[in-house]
Amino acid sequence: MQNEQPVEQLNRLLRGELSAIETYEQALQRVKDASATDTLRRLAEDHRSAADILRQQVALCGGTPDHDSGAWGVWARTVEGTATLLGDSVALKALKEGEEHGLKEYQDVASDDAIPYTARNLITQDLLTRQRQHIGVLERVMTTLS
């Protein structure tokens, strides 16, 4: 949100990444297709890397990085847990929706001039690109499982 301080906004993105890691790990415990699980592991690792980048940016802004996903994580884990009970395609659809939500969050923060240039550049040049790629990857995996 545009009226939040940079540390708050970056921590919000960090919580989203932590939530993504948790939901991917949850999906990995239940998705049965071997090719899909390999892909999900790679995407989870991307989210771990993004979380590390965001931790560094929060610290550079003088803040303390959040350590858990907070309320968003609880909700996301609940949705993913329910989805995985309904099968691989539903679980993948829930992950894709989470990635789409993350994309919007990154776009909102990247458009805020209060965010330091270095952080905005990392978001626009790296993290937004990853989010878009994740959505495409999940769409392809869902297509192959259909």
C-alpha positions in Angstrom: 0.0 0.0 0.0 1.3 3.4 -0.9 1.0 4.9 2.6 3.1 2.3 4.3 6.7 2.9 5.2 9.3 1.0 3.0 10.2 -1.4 5.8 6.5 -2.3 6.3 6.0 -2.8 2.6 9.1 -4.9 2.2 8.2 -7.0 5.2 4.7 -7.5 3.7 6.4 -8.9 0.6 8.7 -11.0 2.8 5.6 -12.5 4.6 4.2 -13.3 1.2 7.3 -15.2 0.2 7.4 -17.0 3.5 3.7 -18.0 3.0 4.6 -19.2 -0.5 7.4 -21.4 0.8 5.0 -22.9 3.4 2.3 -23.6 0.8 4.7 -25.1 -1.7 6.0 -27.4 1.0 2.5 -28.4 1.9 1.7 -29.1 -1.7 4.9 -31.1 -2.1 3.7 -33.5 0.6 0.5 -34.3 -1.3 1.1 -33.8 -5.1 1.7 -37.2 -6.6 3.0 -36.4 -10.1 6.8 -36.7 -10.1 7.4 -34.1 -12.8 5.1 -31.7 -11.0 6.9 -32.2 -7.7 10.2 -31.4 -9.3 8.8 -28.2 -10.7 7.2 -27.3 -7.3 10.6 -27.8 -5.6 12.3 -25.4 -8.0 9.5 -22.8 -7.5 9.8 -23.2 -3.7 13.6 -22.6 -4.0 12.9 -19.4 -6.0 10.7 -18.2 -3.1 13.4 -19.0 -0.6 15.8 -16.9 -2.6 13.3 -14.1 -2.9 12.8 -14.2 0.9 16.6 -13.8 1.4 16.7 -10.9 -1.0 13.8 -9.2 0.9 15.4 -9.8 4.3 18.5 -8.0 3.0 16.4 -5.1 1.7 14.5 -4.8 5.0 17.8 -4.7 6.9 19.3 -2.1 4.5 16.2 0.1 5.2 17.0 -0.1 8.9 14.3 -2.6 9.7 14.0 -6.0 11.3 12.9 -8.7 8.8 9.8 -10.6 9.8 10.3 -14.3 10.6 6.9 -15.7 9.9 4.2 -15.4 7.3 1.6 -14.0 9.7 -2.2 -14.1 9.0 -1.7 -14.3 5.2 0.3 -17.5 5.7 -2.4 -19.1 7.9 -5.1 -18.3 5.3 -2.9 -19.5 2.4 -2.0 -22.8 4.2 -5.6 -23.4 4.8 -6.6 -22.9 1.2 -3.7 -25.0 0.0 -4.5 -27.7 2.5 -8.1 -27.9 1.4 -7.0 -27.8 -2.3 -4.5 -30.6 -2.0 -7.2 -32.9 -0.5 -9.1 -32.4 -3.8 -6.3 -33.4 -6.0 -3.2 -32.2 -7.9 -4.9 -29.9 -10.3 -6.8 -28.1 -7.6 -3.7 -27.7 -5.5 -1.8 -26.3 -8.5 -4.6 -23.9 -9.2 -4.4 -22.6 -5.6 -0.7 -22.2 -5.9 -1.2 -20.2 -9.2 -3.7 -18.0 -7.5 -1.2 -17.3 -4.7 1.4 -16.4 -7.3 -1.0 -14.0 -9.0 -1.7 -12.4 -5.6 2.1 -12.1 -5.1 2.5 -10.5 -8.5 0.0 -7.8 -7.6 1.7 -7.2 -4.3 5.1 -6.8 -6.0 3.5 -4.4 -8.6 2.0 -2.3 -5.9 5.3 -1.9 -4.0 7.4 -1.4 -7.2 5.2 1.6 -8.1 5.8 3.4 -4.8 8.5 6.0 -5.0 9.1 5.8 -1.3 10.7 2.4 -1.8 14.5 2.9 -2.1 15.7 2.6 -5.7 17.8 -0.5 -5.1 14.8 -2.4 -3.6 12.5 -1.2 -6.4 15.1 -2.2 -9.0 15.4 -5.7 -7.5 11.6 -6.0 -7.4 11.1 -4.9 -11.0 14.2 -6.6 -12.5 14.1 -9.9 -10.6 11.2 -10.6 -8.3 8.4 -9.5 -10.6 10.0 -11.5 -13.4 10.1 -14.6 -11.2 6.4 -14.2 -10.2 5.4 -14.0 -13.9 7.5 -17.0 -14.7 5.9 -19.0 -11.8 2.4 -18.3 -13.1 3.4 -19.5 -16.6 5.2 -22.6 -15.2 2.1 -23.6 -13.1 -0.2 -23.0 -16.1 2.0 -25.4 -18.2 2.1 -28.0 -15.4 -1.7 -27.8 -15.0 -2.1 -28.3 -18.7 0.1 -31.4 -18.7 -1.9 -32.9 -15.8 -5.3 -32.3 -17.5 
